[in-house]
Amino acid sequence: MSLSVWHLLLVFSLPLVACAEVAAYTIKDSGVPASSDGAVIWLDNQRVLFYRLKVVEKNEGITLESLVWDAATGSVGPYPPLQGTAKICVHGDFISYIRRKPGTEKEWLLVYGKVHDGQIVEEQVRSLPNQYQVHPFSCRYYDVPPPWVVKGREIAPLLEEHGYLDWGPSVGSVDREESSKNTPLTLYHPGAAGGVQLSIGRQQVRTYGLSYGPFRKAYLISSVRYRDPVTGVVQHVEGSWPKGKSLPVWWLTPEGKTTEVEIPYAPFMSRGYRQFLAVKEGIFVRSNALAVGGGAGDAGGYLVQEGTIRKLITGLLHNPAISPDGCKVAFVHDPYDTEFPKDRAGRITVKAIDLCEGGRYAQ
């Protein structure tokens, strides 16, 4: 082949390489080592709260220190208002947390507040009840039995104004044959006499792992067990999904309308833990499908859009959180590319991906 032809091929190949690089989603890195033991929380659509390990000099112990990363400016720093707090929970601009009562070691205070431009305005501070339950979506505390606690029933709460999902009798309250039936879930609205029966079987999903997308005004419910569409038989093995079989998830509106989405089979479904989160651009999937012989394998973060699965990042993702507008996902990222964690400890950081960039993705 002549030199001119080689030159021509090189000229035409350069834009292709450039396009491939531009096509990848932008992955922002806080650059600060983070702990997977602490939560990742969006304070708003720009700021992310996370934790790192901190050595306490007095007793040479180790504790978690909260930091706030501004994903827009790149700045990272301590956040004094939340130092010494626990159980931080954010819903929209509402925030709740507990902190020790000054001068005591065992007494705690419950704080309700609002988040404005990354700053917390405390609106209510009171003693933490001795017994309480925290709503997983609204972040509010209950010192009396909340509406979603029904004796002898398996229940998953939705937002207070939406009600709760009923899986049926609790395991142990009925015989084994009865509890193994794939009876439909029922949605109960606040104050309603009867419930709305859904097209989702209780054996296919679990009471934990529901994801709410306020930007879609719907809940995302994912399958943990495969149901044969012909025989109706539900397999009892969780984790491994049958090869070649699509995995169904459901969007559930507060009114009780369900929309089933079939996610095509992908290698990450063959093993390990999976988590499905509602995002504005589709469904974000976190997979812990590490390689059998070692290494990251198929573990990582994926975006599901209109029947297409796109891998965005490889490695272990801890505590993924979705921004209030549904566009960004933040998580503690472990590249899992060395045999020992200590050899990559400095590279285990909080990262964020903007999923609303316009359909660009990494090959």
FIZA-760780 format. One record per residue (C-alpha): x, y, z. Coordinates in steps of 0.05 Angstrom, whole numbers, plus 32768, in hexadecimal, padded with zeros to 4 digits. Example, Ala and Ser with C-alpha at 12.3 -4.5 7.8 and 13.67 -1.06 7.14 Angstrom:
2
@u 80F6	v 7FA6	w 809C $
@u 8111	v 7FEB	w 808F $
//
This chain:
363
@u 8000	v 8000	w 8000 $
@u 801C	v 8044	w 7FED $
@u 8030	v 8078	w 8021 $
@u 7FFA	v 80A7	w 8008 $
@u 7FC4	v 8073	w 8014 $
@u 7FDE	v 8067	w 805B $
@u 7FDD	v 80B2	w 8066 $
@u 7F95	v 80B6	w 804C $
@u 7F7E	v 807E	w 807A $
@u 7FA0	v 80A0	w 80B6 $
@u 7F7E	v 80E2	w 80A7 $
@u 7F3A	v 80C2	w 80A3 $
@u 7F45	v 8097	w 80E1 $
@u 7F56	v 80D2	w 810F $
@u 7F10	v 80EF	w 8112 $
@u 7EF4	v 80AA	w 8121 $
@u 7F21	v 80A3	w 815E $
@u 7F11	v 80EA	w 8175 $
@u 7EC6	v 80DC	w 816E $
@u 7ECD	v 809D	w 8197 $
@u 7EEE	v 80C5	w 81CF $
@u 7EBB	v 80FD	w 81CC $
@u 7E82	v 80CB	w 81CB $
@u 7E91	v 80B2	w 8212 $
@u 7E69	v 80CD	w 824C $
@u 7E91	v 80FD	w 8277 $
@u 7EA5	v 80DC	w 82B9 $
@u 7EB7	v 8110	w 82ED $
@u 7EE5	v 80FB	w 8326 $
@u 7EE7	v 811E	w 836A $
@u 7F30	v 8109	w 836F $
@u 7F2A	v 80FC	w 83BA $
@u 7F2F	v 80B5	w 83D7 $
@u 7EEB	v 80A1	w 83F1 $
@u 7ECF	v 806B	w 841F $
@u 7E9C	v 8039	w 8406 $
@u 7E82	v 8034	w 844E $
@u 7E63	v 8079	w 8449 $
@u 7E26	v 808E	w 8420 $
@u 7E28	v 80B8	w 83E1 $
@u 7DF2	v 80EE	w 83E2 $
@u 7DE0	v 8126	w 83B2 $
@u 7DD1	v 8165	w 83D9 $
@u 7DB7	v 8184	w 8398 $
@u 7DC5	v 817B	w 834E $
@u 7E0D	v 8193	w 8356 $
@u 7E28	v 817F	w 839A $
@u 7E37	v 8139	w 83B3 $
@u 7E42	v 8126	w 83FC $
@u 7E71	v 80EB	w 8408 $
@u 7EA0	v 80CF	w 843D $
@u 7EE9	v 80BF	w 8444 $
@u 7F0F	v 809C	w 847B $
@u 7F30	v 80C9	w 84AE $
@u 7F62	v 80B5	w 84E3 $
@u 7F51	v 80D0	w 8529 $
@u 7F92	v 80E3	w 854B $
@u 7F7A	v 80DF	w 8594 $
@u 7F6A	v 8096	w 8594 $
@u 7F8A	v 8084	w 8552 $
@u 7F47	v 806C	w 8539 $
@u 7F27	v 8075	w 84F5 $
@u 7EE6	v 809A	w 84E7 $
@u 7EBF	v 80B3	w 84AA $
@u 7EC5	v 80FC	w 8496 $
@u 7E8F	v 811B	w 846A $
@u 7EA5	v 8143	w 842E $
@u 7E7E	v 8169	w 83F9 $
@u 7E93	v 8166	w 83B0 $
@u 7E7A	v 819C	w 8381 $
@u 7E77	v 8175	w 8340 $
@u 7E6F	v 81B5	w 8318 $
@u 7EAC	v 81DA	w 8333 $
@u 7ED5	v 819E	w 8349 $
@u 7EDF	v 81B8	w 8390 $
@u 7EE1	v 8186	w 83CA $
@u 7EE1	v 8198	w 8413 $
@u 7EC7	v 8188	w 8459 $
@u 7E7F	v 819B	w 8468 $
@u 7E7D	v 81B2	w 84B1 $
@u 7E31	v 81B4	w 84B9 $
@u 7E2F	v 8168	w 84B0 $
@u 7E6C	v 8155	w 84D9 $
@u 7E57	v 8125	w 8510 $
@u 7E14	v 8116	w 84F0 $
@u 7DF7	v 80D3	w 84DA $
@u 7DBE	v 80B6	w 84B1 $
@u 7DBF	v 80EF	w 847F $
@u 7D84	v 80EA	w 844F $
@u 7D6F	v 811A	w 8417 $
@u 7D2D	v 811D	w 83F2 $
@u 7D27	v 8157	w 83C1 $
@u 7D3D	v 8194	w 83EA $
@u 7D2A	v 8172	w 842C $
@u 7D61	v 8155	w 8458 $
@u 7D5F	v 812E	w 8499 $
@u 7D98	v 8115	w 84C5 $
@u 7DA9	v 8108	w 850E $
@u 7DE2	v 8125	w 8537 $
@u 7DFA	v 811E	w 857E $
@u 7DDC	v 814B	w 85B2 $
@u 7E13	v 817B	w 85CC $
@u 7E33	v 8163	w 860C $
@u 7E18	v 811C	w 8606 $
@u 7E31	v 80DA	w 85E9 $
@u 7DF0	v 80B3	w 85E3 $
@u 7DBA	v 80E7	w 85D4 $
@u 7DAB	v 80FA	w 858C $
@u 7D85	v 8132	w 856B $
@u 7D5A	v 812C	w 852D $
@u 7D62	v 8163	w 84FA $
@u 7D34	v 8176	w 84C0 $
@u 7D4A	v 81AB	w 848F $
@u 7D4E	v 81C5	w 8448 $
@u 7D88	v 81C7	w 8417 $
@u 7D91	v 8208	w 83F1 $
@u 7DCD	v 8211	w 83C2 $
@u 7DF4	v 81DC	w 83E7 $
@u 7DE6	v 81FD	w 842B $
@u 7DBB	v 81DC	w 8461 $
@u 7D88	v 8205	w 8486 $
@u 7D71	v 81E0	w 84C4 $
@u 7D26	v 81E9	w 84CF $
@u 7D16	v 81B8	w 8507 $
@u 7D42	v 8199	w 853D $
@u 7D26	v 816A	w 8572 $
@u 7D3A	v 812E	w 859B $
@u 7D3F	v 80ED	w 8575 $
@u 7D08	v 80BD	w 858B $
@u 7D1E	v 807D	w 85AE $
@u 7CFB	v 8054	w 8579 $
@u 7CF1	v 806C	w 8532 $
@u 7CEE	v 8059	w 84E9 $
@u 7D09	v 8081	w 84AF $
@u 7CE3	v 8086	w 846E $
@u 7D13	v 8070	w 8437 $
@u 7CF9	v 80A2	w 8404 $
@u 7CDF	v 80DF	w 842A $
@u 7D17	v 80DB	w 845F $
@u 7CE4	v 80EB	w 8497 $
@u 7CE5	v 80C9	w 84DB $
@u 7CAB	v 80A5	w 84FC $
@u 7CA7	v 8097	w 8547 $
@u 7C65	v 8073	w 853F $
@u 7C56	v 8039	w 8510 $
@u 7C53	v 8058	w 84CA $
@u 7C1D	v 8046	w 8498 $
@u 7C4A	v 8016	w 8472 $
@u 7C54	v 7FE8	w 84AD $
@u 7C1E	v 7FB3	w 84AA $
@u 7C23	v 7F78	w 84D9 $
@u 7C2B	v 7F35	w 84B6 $
@u 7C36	v 7F54	w 8471 $
@u 7C74	v 7F61	w 8446 $
@u 7C72	v 7FAB	w 8435 $
@u 7C9C	v 7FDD	w 840F $
@u 7C8C	v 8027	w 841B $
@u 7C84	v 805A	w 83E4 $
@u 7C82	v 80A4	w 83F1 $
@u 7C4E	v 80B4	w 8426 $
@u 7C1E	v 80D3	w 83F3 $
@u 7C24	v 8095	w 83C7 $
@u 7C18	v 805E	w 83FA $
@u 7C3C	v 801B	w 83FC $
@u 7C45	v 7FD9	w 83D8 $
@u 7C2C	v 7F98	w 83F7 $
@u 7C50	v 7F57	w 83E7 $
@u 7C1E	v 7F2E	w 840E $
@u 7C25	v 7F04	w 844D $
@u 7C6A	v 7F04	w 846E $
@u 7C94	v 7EC6	w 8469 $
@u 7C83	v 7E9A	w 84A5 $
@u 7C3C	v 7EB6	w 84AC $
@u 7C21	v 7E84	w 8478 $
@u 7C37	v 7E3F	w 8461 $
@u 7C70	v 7E37	w 8430 $
@u 7C45	v 7E26	w 83F4 $
@u 7C1B	v 7E64	w 83FD $
@u 7C57	v 7E92	w 8407 $
@u 7C79	v 7E77	w 83C8 $
@u 7C40	v 7E8B	w 839A $
@u 7C4F	v 7EC3	w 836A $
@u 7C13	v 7EED	w 837D $
@u 7C0E	v 7F35	w 8364 $
@u 7C26	v 7F71	w 838B $
@u 7BF1	v 7FA1	w 83A4 $
@u 7BF7	v 7FEC	w 83A8 $
@u 7BD2	v 800D	w 83E1 $
@u 7BC5	v 8058	w 83DE $
@u 7BBE	v 8081	w 841E $
@u 7B78	v 807D	w 8439 $
@u 7B5E	v 804F	w 8402 $
@u 7B32	v 8014	w 8415 $
@u 7B4E	v 7FE4	w 83E1 $
@u 7B8F	v 7FDC	w 83BB $
@u 7BA5	v 7FDC	w 8373 $
@u 7BBE	v 7F98	w 835B $
@u 7BFD	v 7F9C	w 8331 $
@u 7C17	v 7F70	w 82F9 $
@u 7C57	v 7F60	w 8321 $
@u 7C5E	v 7F1E	w 8347 $
@u 7C78	v 7F1F	w 838F $
@u 7CAC	v 7EE8	w 8380 $
@u 7CCD	v 7F10	w 8349 $
@u 7CDF	v 7F4E	w 8371 $
@u 7CF4	v 7F61	w 83B7 $
@u 7CDB	v 7F94	w 83E9 $
@u 7D1F	v 7FB6	w 83E8 $
@u 7D41	v 7FD8	w 83AE $
@u 7D08	v 8003	w 8394 $
@u 7D20	v 8043	w 8372 $
@u 7CF6	v 8082	w 836C $
@u 7D00	v 80B4	w 8334 $
@u 7CDC	v 80F6	w 8343 $
@u 7CF1	v 810E	w 82FE $
@u 7CC7	v 80D5	w 82E1 $
@u 7C93	v 80D4	w 8319 $
@u 7C9B	v 8088	w 831C $
@u 7CBC	v 8050	w 8343 $
@u 7CEB	v 801E	w 8324 $
@u 7CE3	v 7FD5	w 833A $
@u 7D14	v 7FA0	w 8321 $
@u 7D12	v 7F54	w 831C $
@u 7D3E	v 7F29	w 8349 $
@u 7D22	v 7EE7	w 8330 $
@u 7D13	v 7ECE	w 82EA $
@u 7CCB	v 7EBB	w 82D9 $
@u 7CC0	v 7E8C	w 829E $
@u 7C8C	v 7EB0	w 8272 $
@u 7C70	v 7E6D	w 825A $
@u 7C6B	v 7E44	w 829A $
@u 7C68	v 7E7E	w 82CB $
@u 7C9B	v 7E5A	w 82F7 $
@u 7CC9	v 7E89	w 831E $
@u 7D10	v 7E71	w 832A $
@u 7D27	v 7E74	w 8372 $
@u 7D70	v 7E86	w 8364 $
@u 7D81	v 7ECF	w 836B $
@u 7DBE	v 7EF0	w 834C $
@u 7DC9	v 7EC6	w 830E $
@u 7D99	v 7ED8	w 82D5 $
@u 7D8B	v 7EA4	w 829E $
@u 7DB8	v 7EB0	w 8263 $
@u 7D95	v 7ECF	w 8227 $
@u 7D57	v 7EE1	w 824E $
@u 7D43	v 7F2A	w 8255 $
@u 7D3B	v 7F47	w 829B $
@u 7CF9	v 7F6C	w 82A8 $
@u 7CF3	v 7FAC	w 82D2 $
@u 7CB5	v 7FD5	w 82DE $
@u 7CA5	v 801F	w 82E2 $
@u 7C6D	v 8029	w 8315 $
@u 7C46	v 806B	w 8318 $
@u 7C27	v 8083	w 835A $
@u 7BE2	v 8074	w 833C $
@u 7BF5	v 802B	w 8332 $
@u 7C04	v 8027	w 82E7 $
@u 7C3E	v 7FF8	w 82D7 $
@u 7C69	v 7FF9	w 8299 $
@u 7C96	v 7FBD	w 828D $
@u 7CDB	v 7FC7	w 826D $
@u 7D02	v 7F8B	w 8254 $
@u 7D4D	v 7F94	w 825D $
@u 7D74	v 7F68	w 822B $
@u 7DA2	v 7F34	w 8249 $
@u 7DE9	v 7F4C	w 8257 $
@u 7E25	v 7F27	w 8274 $
@u 7E22	v 7F4E	w 82B5 $
@u 7DE0	v 7F2B	w 82C4 $
@u 7E03	v 7EE7	w 82CA $
@u 7E1B	v 7EF2	w 8311 $
@u 7E22	v 7F23	w 834A $
@u 7DF7	v 7F59	w 8368 $
@u 7DCF	v 7F89	w 833B $
@u 7DAE	v 7FCB	w 834C $
@u 7D7E	v 7FF1	w 831F $
@u 7D74	v 803C	w 8329 $
@u 7D43	v 806B	w 8307 $
@u 7D64	v 80A3	w 82DF $
@u 7D48	v 80D7	w 82B0 $
@u 7D69	v 80B7	w 8273 $
@u 7D54	v 806F	w 8282 $
@u 7D6D	v 803E	w 82B6 $
@u 7DB1	v 803D	w 82D7 $
@u 7DCB	v 7FF8	w 82EA $
@u 7E01	v 7FEA	w 831C $
@u 7E21	v 7FA5	w 8315 $
@u 7E51	v 7F80	w 8343 $
@u 7E5F	v 7F48	w 8310 $
@u 7EA9	v 7F41	w 831D $
@u 7ED2	v 7F11	w 82F3 $
@u 7ED3	v 7ECA	w 830E $
@u 7F1F	v 7EC6	w 830D $
@u 7F2A	v 7F0D	w 8327 $
@u 7F24	v 7F52	w 830B $
@u 7EEA	v 7F81	w 82FD $
@u 7ECA	v 7F56	w 82C7 $
@u 7E84	v 7F6F	w 82B7 $
@u 7E7E	v 7F98	w 82F7 $
@u 7E6E	v 7FE1	w 82EB $
@u 7E39	v 8013	w 82DA $
@u 7E09	v 800C	w 829F $
@u 7DD4	v 8037	w 827F $
@u 7D96	v 8016	w 8262 $
@u 7D71	v 803F	w 822D $
@u 7D3B	v 8026	w 81FE $
@u 7D54	v 7FDE	w 81FE $
@u 7D9D	v 7FF0	w 81F9 $
@u 7DD0	v 7FE2	w 8231 $
@u 7E0D	v 800F	w 8233 $
@u 7E47	v 8004	w 8262 $
@u 7E5F	v 8047	w 827E $
@u 7E95	v 8033	w 82B0 $
@u 7EB8	v 7FF4	w 82C8 $
@u 7EC5	v 7FE2	w 8310 $
@u 7EA0	v 7FDD	w 8352 $
@u 7E6D	v 8014	w 835E $
@u 7E5B	v 8021	w 83A7 $
@u 7E1E	v 8047	w 83C0 $
@u 7E07	v 8065	w 837D $
@u 7DD9	v 80A1	w 8384 $
@u 7DB0	v 80C7	w 8351 $
@u 7DAC	v 8113	w 834F $
@u 7D67	v 8133	w 835B $
@u 7D5F	v 8144	w 8311 $
@u 7D6E	v 80FB	w 82FE $
@u 7DA8	v 810F	w 82D1 $
@u 7DE5	v 80FC	w 82F9 $
@u 7DFC	v 80BE	w 831F $
@u 7E33	v 80C2	w 8354 $
@u 7E55	v 8087	w 8376 $
@u 7E95	v 8070	w 8398 $
@u 7EBC	v 804F	w 8360 $
@u 7EEE	v 8017	w 836C $
@u 7F12	v 8006	w 832A $
@u 7F20	v 7FC0	w 8346 $
@u 7F5E	v 7FB9	w 831A $
@u 7F90	v 7FA0	w 834E $
@u 7F92	v 7F62	w 8379 $
@u 7F94	v 7F88	w 83BB $
@u 7F67	v 7FC3	w 83CC $
@u 7FA0	v 7FE9	w 83ED $
@u 7FC3	v 7FEE	w 83AA $
@u 7F89	v 8017	w 838D $
@u 7F70	v 8039	w 83CD $
@u 7F84	v 807E	w 83B3 $
@u 7F5B	v 8073	w 8374 $
@u 7F1A	v 805F	w 8397 $
@u 7EF6	v 80A1	w 8390 $
@u 7EB1	v 80BF	w 8385 $
@u 7EA0	v 80C7	w 833C $
@u 7E64	v 80E3	w 8318 $
@u 7E47	v 80D9	w 82D3 $
@u 7E16	v 8108	w 82B1 $
@u 7DE4	v 80DB	w 828D $
@u 7DC0	v 8115	w 826B $
@u 7DF9	v 8127	w 823C $
@u 7DD1	v 8113	w 81FF $
@u 7DD9	v 80C8	w 81F5 $
@u 7E25	v 80C4	w 81F3 $
@u 7E44	v 8086	w 8211 $
@u 7E85	v 805F	w 8219 $
@u 7E90	v 8022	w 81ED $
//
